[in-house]
């Protein structure tokens, strides 16, 4: 008679021993397997065993069997006879191995056991571990966000469902340097019907002008595989100029004296501010815009003519600071 092994799917199972019935052991006793990996279950037998089975816990009972025929070949029948999902071996010592080729998350919590006659082995629970596959910033939806200096902006990051429960870390990149964001964030854990968890982290952060152009993102991890990283959100921090507008080399509302037929050259300047303020002159002439370090300037040039005294006003218009002006009075000295 050849050896036979049965696979059974039961909701509950009790181990009992009858006189003359052999004890069985299913190894490993604990199975922690990363999704899409394989796991081998071996039914260890004592004595001349004619049949055995393995239980995959569900609401119904499904049997399958593996046995070693008289010609020494290892045969499988039932649901395990699927080479895409299972492989099997019959060993010389009378034990049998069933390999689950590619375990997925739907198999988490399945209970397997093997049996011979009226004797059942221990129950082995399949614990499927799933790495964090994805993490995404759900708020804001755009990859560029505008925020006024010292105002708060909300960021929300969410991981894919995984096991163990993933953690989320917020990071800020300024130039080539990336650092953790130490501002406290609120965390919510959401579970699916298989017991896998998704972590939702909410960050409410106030930023200063030094963070202009910085990138905020998050990463997720649960100790399996590599950390996954979200898309990066670029900060556009709006803040007022530090100084200006002012007239270069002149006091506000002062006189600027020019000789008749000479070239007039006056410059209005602001320092700092994002976005840069818009400058304009109310006087006619040739205008040249420039940026120098943190300065934004508007140069005005014209040829001074007799009886063309004027009051020139430079206007700075900024989204945060609003409208400000600088004034210079032009007085033409006539040649005699």
MARROMI-922739 format. One record per residue (C-alpha): residue number from 1; residue in one letter; z, x negated, y negated. Coordinates in nm, 2 decimals, m for minus. Each point is the difference from the previous one (the first is absolute). Example, Ala and Ser with C-alpha at 12.3 -4.5 7.8 and 13.67 -1.06 7.14 Angstrom:
BEGIN
n: 1 | res: A | zz: 0.78 | xx: m1.23 | yy: 0.45 .
n: 2 | res: S | zz: m0.07 | xx: m0.14 | yy: m0.34 .
This chain:
BEGIN
n: 1 | res: X | zz: 0.00 | xx: 0.00 | yy: 0.00 .
n: 2 | res: X | zz: m0.09 | xx: m0.14 | yy: m0.35 .
n: 3 | res: X | zz: 0.24 | xx: m0.01 | yy: m0.30 .
n: 4 | res: X | zz: m0.04 | xx: 0.29 | yy: m0.25 .
n: 5 | res: X | zz: 0.14 | xx: 0.03 | yy: m0.35 .
n: 6 | res: X | zz: 0.01 | xx: 0.32 | yy: m0.20 .
n: 7 | res: X | zz: m0.01 | xx: 0.07 | yy: m0.37 .
n: 8 | res: X | zz: 0.20 | xx: 0.30 | yy: m0.12 .
n: 9 | res: X | zz: 0.04 | xx: 0.16 | yy: m0.34 .
n: 10 | res: X | zz: 0.33 | xx: 0.19 | yy: m0.04 .
n: 11 | res: X | zz: 0.22 | xx: 0.14 | yy: m0.27 .
n: 12 | res: X | zz: 0.32 | xx: m0.10 | yy: 0.17 .
n: 13 | res: X | zz: 0.08 | xx: m0.21 | yy: 0.30 .
n: 14 | res: X | zz: 0.32 | xx: m0.09 | yy: 0.19 .
n: 15 | res: X | zz: 0.04 | xx: m0.30 | yy: 0.23 .
n: 16 | res: X | zz: 0.15 | xx: 0.08 | yy: 0.34 .
n: 17 | res: X | zz: 0.03 | xx: m0.19 | yy: 0.33 .
n: 18 | res: X | zz: m0.03 | xx: 0.15 | yy: 0.35 .
n: 19 | res: X | zz: 0.11 | xx: m0.18 | yy: 0.32 .
n: 20 | res: X | zz: m0.27 | xx: m0.24 | yy: 0.11 .
n: 21 | res: X | zz: m0.18 | xx: 0.02 | yy: m0.34 .
n: 22 | res: X | zz: m0.07 | xx: m0.33 | yy: m0.18 .
n: 23 | res: X | zz: 0.09 | xx: m0.07 | yy: m0.36 .
n: 24 | res: X | zz: m0.28 | xx: m0.08 | yy: m0.25 .
n: 25 | res: X | zz: 0.00 | xx: m0.19 | yy: m0.32 .
n: 26 | res: X | zz: m0.25 | xx: 0.04 | yy: m0.28 .
n: 27 | res: X | zz: m0.04 | xx: m0.30 | yy: m0.23 .
n: 28 | res: X | zz: 0.03 | xx: m0.09 | yy: m0.28 .
n: 29 | res: X | zz: 0.30 | xx: 0.23 | yy: m0.06 .
n: 30 | res: X | zz: m0.08 | xx: 0.01 | yy: m0.38 .
n: 31 | res: X | zz: m0.35 | xx: 0.01 | yy: m0.14 .
n: 32 | res: X | zz: m0.07 | xx: m0.08 | yy: m0.36 .
n: 33 | res: X | zz: m0.38 | xx: m0.03 | yy: m0.05 .
n: 34 | res: X | zz: m0.21 | xx: m0.04 | yy: m0.31 .
n: 35 | res: X | zz: m0.27 | xx: 0.26 | yy: m0.03 .
n: 36 | res: X | zz: m0.33 | xx: m0.09 | yy: 0.16 .
n: 37 | res: X | zz: 0.17 | xx: m0.26 | yy: 0.22 .
n: 38 | res: X | zz: 0.04 | xx: 0.03 | yy: 0.38 .
n: 39 | res: X | zz: 0.31 | xx: 0.03 | yy: 0.21 .
n: 40 | res: X | zz: 0.05 | xx: m0.05 | yy: 0.37 .
n: 41 | res: X | zz: 0.24 | xx: 0.21 | yy: 0.20 .
n: 42 | res: X | zz: 0.10 | xx: m0.13 | yy: 0.35 .
n: 43 | res: X | zz: 0.17 | xx: 0.21 | yy: 0.27 .
n: 44 | res: X | zz: 0.22 | xx: m0.23 | yy: 0.20 .
n: 45 | res: X | zz: 0.05 | xx: 0.12 | yy: 0.36 .
n: 46 | res: X | zz: 0.26 | xx: m0.08 | yy: 0.27 .
n: 47 | res: X | zz: m0.11 | xx: 0.06 | yy: 0.36 .
n: 48 | res: X | zz: m0.31 | xx: 0.15 | yy: 0.15 .
n: 49 | res: X | zz: m0.10 | xx: 0.25 | yy: m0.27 .
n: 50 | res: X | zz: m0.28 | xx: 0.24 | yy: 0.07 .
n: 51 | res: X | zz: m0.05 | xx: 0.17 | yy: m0.34 .
n: 52 | res: X | zz: 0.10 | xx: m0.03 | yy: m0.36 .
n: 53 | res: X | zz: m0.07 | xx: 0.16 | yy: m0.34 .
n: 54 | res: X | zz: 0.03 | xx: m0.04 | yy: m0.37 .
n: 55 | res: X | zz: 0.11 | xx: 0.27 | yy: m0.24 .
n: 56 | res: X | zz: m0.15 | xx: 0.06 | yy: m0.35 .
n: 57 | res: X | zz: 0.24 | xx: 0.24 | yy: m0.17 .
n: 58 | res: X | zz: m0.15 | xx: 0.33 | yy: m0.13 .
n: 59 | res: X | zz: 0.04 | xx: 0.37 | yy: 0.04 .
n: 60 | res: X | zz: m0.20 | xx: 0.00 | yy: 0.32 .
n: 61 | res: X | zz: 0.01 | xx: m0.20 | yy: 0.32 .
n: 62 | res: X | zz: m0.29 | xx: m0.23 | yy: 0.08 .
n: 63 | res: X | zz: m0.01 | xx: m0.22 | yy: 0.30 .
n: 64 | res: X | zz: m0.22 | xx: m0.30 | yy: 0.07 .
n: 65 | res: X | zz: 0.03 | xx: m0.26 | yy: 0.27 .
n: 66 | res: X | zz: m0.09 | xx: m0.36 | yy: 0.08 .
n: 67 | res: X | zz: 0.01 | xx: m0.12 | yy: 0.35 .
n: 68 | res: X | zz: m0.10 | xx: m0.30 | yy: 0.21 .
n: 69 | res: X | zz: m0.24 | xx: 0.11 | yy: 0.27 .
n: 70 | res: X | zz: 0.00 | xx: m0.14 | yy: 0.36 .
n: 71 | res: X | zz: m0.30 | xx: m0.23 | yy: m0.09 .
n: 72 | res: X | zz: 0.22 | xx: m0.15 | yy: m0.28 .
n: 73 | res: X | zz: m0.18 | xx: 0.15 | yy: m0.30 .
n: 74 | res: X | zz: 0.20 | xx: 0.15 | yy: m0.29 .
n: 75 | res: X | zz: m0.10 | xx: 0.36 | yy: m0.07 .
n: 76 | res: X | zz: 0.08 | xx: 0.24 | yy: m0.28 .
n: 77 | res: X | zz: m0.03 | xx: 0.38 | yy: m0.02 .
n: 78 | res: X | zz: 0.08 | xx: 0.25 | yy: m0.27 .
n: 79 | res: X | zz: 0.02 | xx: m0.05 | yy: m0.37 .
n: 80 | res: X | zz: 0.07 | xx: m0.38 | yy: 0.04 .
n: 81 | res: X | zz: m0.34 | xx: m0.04 | yy: 0.16 .
n: 82 | res: X | zz: m0.16 | xx: m0.07 | yy: m0.35 .
n: 83 | res: X | zz: m0.09 | xx: m0.36 | yy: m0.05 .
n: 84 | res: X | zz: m0.03 | xx: 0.05 | yy: m0.38 .
n: 85 | res: X | zz: 0.37 | xx: 0.09 | yy: m0.02 .
n: 86 | res: X | zz: 0.17 | xx: m0.16 | yy: 0.30 .
n: 87 | res: X | zz: m0.03 | xx: m0.29 | yy: 0.25 .
n: 88 | res: X | zz: 0.21 | xx: m0.03 | yy: 0.32 .
n: 89 | res: X | zz: 0.10 | xx: m0.26 | yy: 0.26 .
n: 90 | res: X | zz: 0.16 | xx: 0.02 | yy: 0.34 .
n: 91 | res: X | zz: 0.21 | xx: m0.31 | yy: 0.07 .
n: 92 | res: X | zz: 0.07 | xx: m0.17 | yy: 0.34 .
n: 93 | res: X | zz: 0.37 | xx: 0.07 | yy: m0.03 .
n: 94 | res: X | zz: m0.06 | xx: 0.37 | yy: 0.00 .
n: 95 | res: X | zz: 0.04 | xx: 0.06 | yy: m0.37 .
n: 96 | res: X | zz: m0.26 | xx: 0.15 | yy: m0.24 .
n: 97 | res: X | zz: m0.09 | xx: m0.06 | yy: m0.36 .
n: 98 | res: X | zz: m0.16 | xx: 0.25 | yy: m0.23 .
n: 99 | res: X | zz: m0.13 | xx: m0.14 | yy: m0.34 .
n: 100 | res: X | zz: m0.05 | xx: 0.23 | yy: m0.30 .
n: 101 | res: X | zz: m0.30 | xx: m0.18 | yy: m0.15 .
n: 102 | res: X | zz: 0.02 | xx: 0.13 | yy: m0.36 .
n: 103 | res: X | zz: 0.32 | xx: 0.17 | yy: m0.10 .
n: 104 | res: X | zz: m0.04 | xx: 0.23 | yy: m0.31 .
n: 105 | res: X | zz: 0.26 | xx: 0.18 | yy: m0.21 .
n: 106 | res: X | zz: m0.06 | xx: 0.33 | yy: 0.19 .
n: 107 | res: X | zz: 0.17 | xx: m0.16 | yy: 0.30 .
n: 108 | res: X | zz: 0.33 | xx: m0.07 | yy: m0.19 .
n: 109 | res: X | zz: 0.29 | xx: 0.15 | yy: 0.18 .
n: 110 | res: X | zz: m0.18 | xx: 0.04 | yy: 0.34 .
n: 111 | res: X | zz: 0.23 | xx: m0.05 | yy: 0.29 .
n: 112 | res: X | zz: m0.13 | xx: m0.17 | yy: 0.32 .
n: 113 | res: X | zz: 0.16 | xx: m0.02 | yy: 0.34 .
n: 114 | res: X | zz: m0.12 | xx: m0.09 | yy: 0.35 .
n: 115 | res: X | zz: 0.10 | xx: 0.16 | yy: 0.33 .
n: 116 | res: X | zz: m0.01 | xx: m0.04 | yy: 0.38 .
n: 117 | res: X | zz: 0.07 | xx: 0.30 | yy: 0.21 .
n: 118 | res: X | zz: 0.31 | xx: 0.16 | yy: m0.15 .
n: 119 | res: X | zz: 0.11 | xx: m0.31 | yy: m0.19 .
n: 120 | res: X | zz: m0.08 | xx: m0.04 | yy: m0.37 .
n: 121 | res: X | zz: 0.03 | xx: m0.31 | yy: m0.21 .
n: 122 | res: X | zz: 0.16 | xx: m0.04 | yy: m0.34 .
n: 123 | res: X | zz: m0.17 | xx: 0.16 | yy: m0.29 .
n: 124 | res: X | zz: m0.18 | xx: m0.23 | yy: m0.25 .
n: 125 | res: X | zz: m0.07 | xx: 0.13 | yy: m0.35 .
n: 126 | res: X | zz: m0.31 | xx: m0.13 | yy: m0.18 .
n: 127 | res: X | zz: 0.10 | xx: m0.10 | yy: m0.36 .
n: 128 | res: X | zz: m0.32 | xx: m0.05 | yy: m0.20 .
n: 129 | res: X | zz: 0.03 | xx: m0.21 | yy: m0.31 .
n: 130 | res: X | zz: m0.26 | xx: 0.04 | yy: m0.27 .
n: 131 | res: X | zz: m0.06 | xx: m0.26 | yy: m0.27 .
n: 132 | res: X | zz: m0.05 | xx: 0.12 | yy: m0.36 .
n: 133 | res: X | zz: m0.38 | xx: 0.04 | yy: m0.02 .
n: 134 | res: X | zz: m0.03 | xx: 0.11 | yy: m0.36 .
n: 135 | res: X | zz: 0.19 | xx: 0.03 | yy: m0.32 .
n: 136 | res: X | zz: m0.14 | xx: 0.17 | yy: m0.31 .
n: 137 | res: X | zz: 0.10 | xx: 0.06 | yy: m0.36 .
n: 138 | res: X | zz: m0.03 | xx: 0.38 | yy: m0.04 .
n: 139 | res: X | zz: 0.12 | xx: 0.01 | yy: m0.36 .
n: 140 | res: X | zz: m0.18 | xx: m0.10 | yy: m0.23 .
n: 141 | res: X | zz: m0.33 | xx: 0.09 | yy: 0.15 .
n: 142 | res: X | zz: m0.19 | xx: m0.24 | yy: m0.23 .
n: 143 | res: X | zz: 0.01 | xx: m0.38 | yy: 0.04 .
n: 144 | res: X | zz: 0.06 | xx: m0.04 | yy: m0.37 .
n: 145 | res: X | zz: 0.30 | xx: 0.16 | yy: m0.18 .
n: 146 | res: X | zz: 0.08 | xx: 0.01 | yy: m0.37 .
n: 147 | res: X | zz: 0.36 | xx: 0.00 | yy: m0.10 .
n: 148 | res: X | zz: 0.17 | xx: m0.03 | yy: m0.34 .
n: 149 | res: X | zz: 0.24 | xx: m0.30 | yy: m0.02 .
n: 150 | res: X | zz: 0.36 | xx: 0.09 | yy: 0.11 .
n: 151 | res: X | zz: m0.12 | xx: 0.34 | yy: 0.14 .
n: 152 | res: X | zz: 0.04 | xx: 0.08 | yy: 0.37 .
n: 153 | res: X | zz: m0.28 | xx: 0.03 | yy: 0.25 .
n: 154 | res: X | zz: 0.02 | xx: 0.15 | yy: 0.34 .
n: 155 | res: X | zz: m0.14 | xx: m0.17 | yy: 0.31 .
n: 156 | res: X | zz: 0.00 | xx: 0.15 | yy: 0.36 .
n: 157 | res: X | zz: m0.08 | xx: m0.19 | yy: 0.31 .
n: 158 | res: X | zz: m0.03 | xx: 0.14 | yy: 0.36 .
n: 159 | res: X | zz: m0.04 | xx: m0.17 | yy: 0.34 .
n: 160 | res: X | zz: m0.18 | xx: 0.13 | yy: 0.31 .
n: 161 | res: X | zz: 0.21 | xx: 0.14 | yy: 0.28 .
n: 162 | res: X | zz: 0.14 | xx: m0.28 | yy: 0.21 .
n: 163 | res: X | zz: 0.30 | xx: m0.10 | yy: 0.22 .
n: 164 | res: X | zz: 0.25 | xx: m0.16 | yy: m0.08 .
n: 165 | res: X | zz: 0.04 | xx: 0.16 | yy: m0.34 .
n: 166 | res: X | zz: m0.19 | xx: m0.21 | yy: m0.26 .
n: 167 | res: X | zz: 0.14 | xx: m0.15 | yy: m0.31 .
n: 168 | res: X | zz: m0.18 | xx: m0.01 | yy: m0.34 .
n: 169 | res: X | zz: 0.02 | xx: m0.28 | yy: m0.26 .
n: 170 | res: X | zz: m0.13 | xx: 0.02 | yy: m0.36 .
n: 171 | res: X | zz: m0.16 | xx: m0.31 | yy: m0.14 .
n: 172 | res: X | zz: m0.14 | xx: m0.11 | yy: m0.34 .
n: 173 | res: X | zz: m0.28 | xx: m0.25 | yy: m0.05 .
n: 174 | res: X | zz: m0.03 | xx: m0.19 | yy: m0.33 .
n: 175 | res: X | zz: m0.28 | xx: m0.25 | yy: 0.01 .
n: 176 | res: X | zz: 0.04 | xx: m0.19 | yy: 0.32 .
n: 177 | res: X | zz: 0.37 | xx: 0.07 | yy: 0.04 .
n: 178 | res: X | zz: 0.12 | xx: 0.30 | yy: 0.21 .
n: 179 | res: X | zz: 0.37 | xx: 0.10 | yy: m0.01 .
n: 180 | res: X | zz: 0.20 | xx: 0.29 | yy: 0.14 .
n: 181 | res: X | zz: 0.09 | xx: 0.28 | yy: m0.24 .
n: 182 | res: X | zz: 0.38 | xx: 0.03 | yy: 0.00 .
n: 183 | res: X | zz: 0.01 | xx: 0.35 | yy: m0.16 .
n: 184 | res: X | zz: 0.16 | xx: 0.24 | yy: 0.24 .
n: 185 | res: X | zz: m0.24 | xx: 0.24 | yy: 0.17 .
n: 186 | res: X | zz: 0.07 | xx: 0.33 | yy: 0.19 .
n: 187 | res: X | zz: m0.10 | xx: 0.03 | yy: 0.36 .
n: 188 | res: X | zz: m0.09 | xx: 0.30 | yy: 0.22 .
n: 189 | res: X | zz: m0.06 | xx: m0.02 | yy: 0.38 .
n: 190 | res: X | zz: m0.24 | xx: 0.26 | yy: 0.15 .
n: 191 | res: X | zz: m0.03 | xx: 0.04 | yy: 0.38 .
n: 192 | res: X | zz: m0.28 | xx: 0.15 | yy: 0.20 .
n: 193 | res: X | zz: 0.03 | xx: 0.20 | yy: 0.32 .
n: 194 | res: X | zz: 0.00 | xx: m0.32 | yy: 0.22 .
n: 195 | res: X | zz: 0.29 | xx: m0.17 | yy: m0.20 .
n: 196 | res: X | zz: m0.22 | xx: m0.24 | yy: m0.20 .
n: 197 | res: X | zz: 0.11 | xx: m0.05 | yy: m0.35 .
n: 198 | res: X | zz: m0.18 | xx: m0.04 | yy: m0.33 .
n: 199 | res: X | zz: 0.19 | xx: m0.16 | yy: m0.30 .
n: 200 | res: X | zz: m0.06 | xx: 0.14 | yy: m0.35 .
n: 201 | res: X | zz: 0.13 | xx: m0.22 | yy: m0.28 .
n: 202 | res: X | zz: 0.01 | xx: 0.11 | yy: m0.36 .
n: 203 | res: X | zz: 0.03 | xx: m0.26 | yy: m0.29 .
n: 204 | res: X | zz: 0.07 | xx: 0.10 | yy: m0.36 .
n: 205 | res: X | zz: m0.04 | xx: m0.31 | yy: m0.21 .
n: 206 | res: X | zz: 0.01 | xx: m0.08 | yy: m0.37 .
n: 207 | res: X | zz: m0.22 | xx: m0.29 | yy: m0.11 .
n: 208 | res: X | zz: m0.02 | xx: m0.23 | yy: m0.30 .
n: 209 | res: X | zz: m0.29 | xx: m0.17 | yy: m0.17 .
n: 210 | res: X | zz: 0.05 | xx: m0.31 | yy: 0.21 .
n: 211 | res: X | zz: m0.13 | xx: 0.21 | yy: 0.30 .
n: 212 | res: X | zz: m0.33 | xx: 0.07 | yy: m0.17 .
n: 213 | res: X | zz: m0.27 | xx: m0.05 | yy: 0.26 .
n: 214 | res: X | zz: 0.25 | xx: m0.03 | yy: 0.29 .
n: 215 | res: X | zz: m0.09 | xx: 0.16 | yy: 0.34 .
n: 216 | res: X | zz: 0.25 | xx: 0.22 | yy: 0.19 .
n: 217 | res: X | zz: m0.04 | xx: 0.06 | yy: 0.38 .
n: 218 | res: X | zz: 0.21 | xx: 0.05 | yy: 0.31 .
n: 219 | res: X | zz: 0.01 | xx: m0.13 | yy: 0.35 .
n: 220 | res: X | zz: 0.13 | xx: 0.16 | yy: 0.32 .
n: 221 | res: X | zz: 0.14 | xx: m0.15 | yy: 0.32 .
n: 222 | res: X | zz: 0.20 | xx: 0.09 | yy: 0.31 .
n: 223 | res: X | zz: 0.02 | xx: m0.33 | yy: 0.17 .
n: 224 | res: X | zz: m0.32 | xx: 0.04 | yy: 0.20 .
n: 225 | res: X | zz: m0.32 | xx: m0.18 | yy: m0.10 .
n: 226 | res: X | zz: m0.07 | xx: m0.10 | yy: m0.35 .
n: 227 | res: X | zz: 0.11 | xx: 0.17 | yy: m0.32 .
n: 228 | res: X | zz: m0.25 | xx: 0.24 | yy: m0.14 .
n: 229 | res: X | zz: m0.07 | xx: 0.01 | yy: m0.38 .
n: 230 | res: X | zz: m0.10 | xx: 0.28 | yy: m0.22 .
n: 231 | res: X | zz: m0.27 | xx: 0.00 | yy: m0.28 .
n: 232 | res: X | zz: 0.12 | xx: m0.16 | yy: m0.32 .
n: 233 | res: X | zz: 0.06 | xx: 0.20 | yy: m0.32 .
n: 234 | res: X | zz: m0.07 | xx: m0.18 | yy: m0.32 .
n: 235 | res: X | zz: 0.23 | xx: 0.06 | yy: m0.30 .
n: 236 | res: X | zz: m0.13 | xx: 0.05 | yy: m0.34 .
n: 237 | res: X | zz: 0.30 | xx: m0.02 | yy: m0.22 .
n: 238 | res: X | zz: m0.06 | xx: 0.14 | yy: m0.35 .
n: 239 | res: X | zz: 0.22 | xx: m0.15 | yy: m0.28 .
n: 240 | res: X | zz: m0.01 | xx: m0.04 | yy: m0.38 .
n: 241 | res: X | zz: m0.10 | xx: m0.32 | yy: m0.18 .
n: 242 | res: X | zz: 0.27 | xx: m0.25 | yy: m0.09 .
n: 243 | res: X | zz: m0.13 | xx: m0.04 | yy: m0.35 .
n: 244 | res: X | zz: m0.26 | xx: 0.13 | yy: m0.24 .
n: 245 | res: X | zz: m0.22 | xx: 0.09 | yy: m0.13 .
n: 246 | res: X | zz: 0.02 | xx: m0.27 | yy: m0.27 .
n: 247 | res: X | zz: m0.25 | xx: m0.18 | yy: m0.23 .
n: 248 | res: X | zz: m0.03 | xx: m0.37 | yy: 0.09 .
n: 249 | res: X | zz: 0.14 | xx: m0.23 | yy: m0.27 .
n: 250 | res: X | zz: 0.09 | xx: 0.29 | yy: m0.23 .
n: 251 | res: X | zz: 0.29 | xx: 0.24 | yy: m0.06 .
n: 252 | res: X | zz: m0.05 | xx: 0.37 | yy: 0.05 .
n: 253 | res: X | zz: m0.12 | xx: 0.18 | yy: m0.31 .
n: 254 | res: X | zz: m0.05 | xx: m0.33 | yy: m0.19 .
n: 255 | res: X | zz: m0.29 | xx: m0.11 | yy: m0.21 .
n: 256 | res: X | zz: m0.28 | xx: m0.23 | yy: 0.12 .
n: 257 | res: X | zz: m0.19 | xx: m0.16 | yy: m0.28 .
n: 258 | res: X | zz: m0.36 | xx: m0.11 | yy: 0.04 .
n: 259 | res: X | zz: m0.26 | xx: m0.16 | yy: m0.23 .
n: 260 | res: X | zz: m0.32 | xx: 0.20 | yy: m0.06 .
n: 261 | res: X | zz: m0.28 | xx: m0.08 | yy: 0.26 .
n: 262 | res: X | zz: 0.25 | xx: m0.17 | yy: 0.23 .
n: 263 | res: X | zz: 0.03 | xx: 0.09 | yy: 0.37 .
n: 264 | res: X | zz: 0.29 | xx: 0.23 | yy: 0.08 .
n: 265 | res: X | zz: 0.16 | xx: m0.05 | yy: 0.34 .
n: 266 | res: X | zz: 0.31 | xx: 0.20 | yy: 0.10 .
n: 267 | res: X | zz: 0.15 | xx: 0.05 | yy: 0.35 .
n: 268 | res: X | zz: 0.22 | xx: 0.28 | yy: 0.14 .
n: 269 | res: X | zz: 0.21 | xx: m0.10 | yy: 0.31 .
n: 270 | res: X | zz: 0.23 | xx: 0.17 | yy: 0.25 .
n: 271 | res: X | zz: 0.21 | xx: m0.18 | yy: 0.26 .
n: 272 | res: X | zz: 0.06 | xx: 0.13 | yy: 0.36 .
n: 273 | res: X | zz: m0.03 | xx: 0.36 | yy: 0.12 .
n: 274 | res: X | zz: m0.18 | xx: 0.15 | yy: 0.29 .
n: 275 | res: X | zz: m0.26 | xx: 0.13 | yy: m0.01 .
n: 276 | res: X | zz: m0.11 | xx: m0.20 | yy: m0.30 .
n: 277 | res: X | zz: 0.01 | xx: 0.20 | yy: m0.32 .
n: 278 | res: X | zz: m0.32 | xx: 0.11 | yy: m0.18 .
n: 279 | res: X | zz: m0.04 | xx: m0.17 | yy: m0.34 .
n: 280 | res: X | zz: m0.22 | xx: 0.12 | yy: m0.29 .
n: 281 | res: X | zz: m0.07 | xx: m0.07 | yy: m0.37 .
n: 282 | res: X | zz: m0.08 | xx: 0.26 | yy: m0.25 .
n: 283 | res: X | zz: m0.19 | xx: m0.25 | yy: m0.21 .
n: 284 | res: X | zz: m0.37 | xx: m0.08 | yy: 0.05 .
n: 285 | res: X | zz: m0.11 | xx: m0.34 | yy: 0.12 .
n: 286 | res: X | zz: m0.07 | xx: m0.19 | yy: 0.32 .
n: 287 | res: X | zz: 0.27 | xx: 0.04 | yy: 0.26 .
n: 288 | res: X | zz: 0.08 | xx: m0.23 | yy: 0.29 .
n: 289 | res: X | zz: 0.25 | xx: 0.09 | yy: 0.28 .
n: 290 | res: X | zz: 0.19 | xx: m0.27 | yy: 0.19 .
n: 291 | res: X | zz: 0.28 | xx: m0.05 | yy: 0.25 .
n: 292 | res: X | zz: 0.22 | xx: m0.31 | yy: 0.00 .
n: 293 | res: X | zz: 0.29 | xx: m0.03 | yy: 0.25 .
n: 294 | res: X | zz: 0.20 | xx: 0.32 | yy: m0.08 .
n: 295 | res: X | zz: m0.17 | xx: 0.05 | yy: m0.33 .
n: 296 | res: X | zz: m0.27 | xx: 0.26 | yy: m0.08 .
n: 297 | res: X | zz: m0.18 | xx: m0.05 | yy: m0.33 .
n: 298 | res: X | zz: m0.27 | xx: 0.15 | yy: m0.22 .
n: 299 | res: X | zz: m0.16 | xx: m0.22 | yy: m0.26 .
n: 300 | res: X | zz: m0.18 | xx: 0.14 | yy: m0.31 .
n: 301 | res: X | zz: m0.26 | xx: m0.20 | yy: m0.20 .
n: 302 | res: X | zz: m0.20 | xx: 0.09 | yy: m0.31 .
n: 303 | res: X | zz: m0.14 | xx: m0.16 | yy: m0.32 .
n: 304 | res: X | zz: 0.23 | xx: 0.07 | yy: m0.30 .
n: 305 | res: X | zz: m0.18 | xx: 0.17 | yy: m0.29 .
n: 306 | res: X | zz: 0.10 | xx: 0.08 | yy: m0.36 .
n: 307 | res: X | zz: 0.17 | xx: 0.33 | yy: m0.04 .
n: 308 | res: X | zz: 0.06 | xx: 0.04 | yy: 0.37 .
n: 309 | res: X | zz: 0.37 | xx: m0.01 | yy: 0.00 .
n: 310 | res: X | zz: 0.13 | xx: 0.19 | yy: 0.31 .
n: 311 | res: X | zz: 0.30 | xx: 0.09 | yy: 0.21 .
n: 312 | res: X | zz: m0.07 | xx: m0.08 | yy: 0.36 .
n: 313 | res: X | zz: 0.21 | xx: 0.17 | yy: 0.27 .
n: 314 | res: X | zz: 0.02 | xx: m0.13 | yy: 0.36 .
n: 315 | res: X | zz: 0.09 | xx: 0.28 | yy: 0.25 .
n: 316 | res: X | zz: 0.15 | xx: m0.07 | yy: 0.34 .
n: 317 | res: X | zz: m0.02 | xx: 0.29 | yy: 0.25 .
n: 318 | res: X | zz: 0.20 | xx: m0.03 | yy: 0.32 .
n: 319 | res: X | zz: 0.07 | xx: 0.25 | yy: 0.28 .
n: 320 | res: X | zz: 0.38 | xx: m0.08 | yy: m0.01 .
n: 321 | res: X | zz: 0.07 | xx: m0.12 | yy: m0.35 .
n: 322 | res: X | zz: m0.23 | xx: 0.24 | yy: m0.18 .
n: 323 | res: X | zz: m0.17 | xx: m0.08 | yy: m0.33 .
n: 324 | res: X | zz: 0.11 | xx: m0.27 | yy: m0.23 .
n: 325 | res: X | zz: m0.16 | xx: m0.17 | yy: m0.30 .
n: 326 | res: X | zz: m0.01 | xx: m0.32 | yy: m0.21 .
n: 327 | res: X | zz: m0.13 | xx: 0.00 | yy: m0.35 .
n: 328 | res: X | zz: m0.15 | xx: m0.28 | yy: m0.22 .
n: 329 | res: X | zz: m0.13 | xx: 0.04 | yy: m0.36 .
n: 330 | res: X | zz: m0.31 | xx: m0.20 | yy: m0.08 .
n: 331 | res: X | zz: m0.04 | xx: m0.11 | yy: m0.36 .
n: 332 | res: X | zz: m0.33 | xx: m0.16 | yy: m0.11 .
n: 333 | res: X | zz: 0.01 | xx: m0.27 | yy: m0.27 .
n: 334 | res: X | zz: m0.31 | xx: 0.00 | yy: m0.21 .
n: 335 | res: X | zz: m0.18 | xx: m0.31 | yy: m0.11 .
n: 336 | res: X | zz: m0.04 | xx: m0.05 | yy: m0.38 .
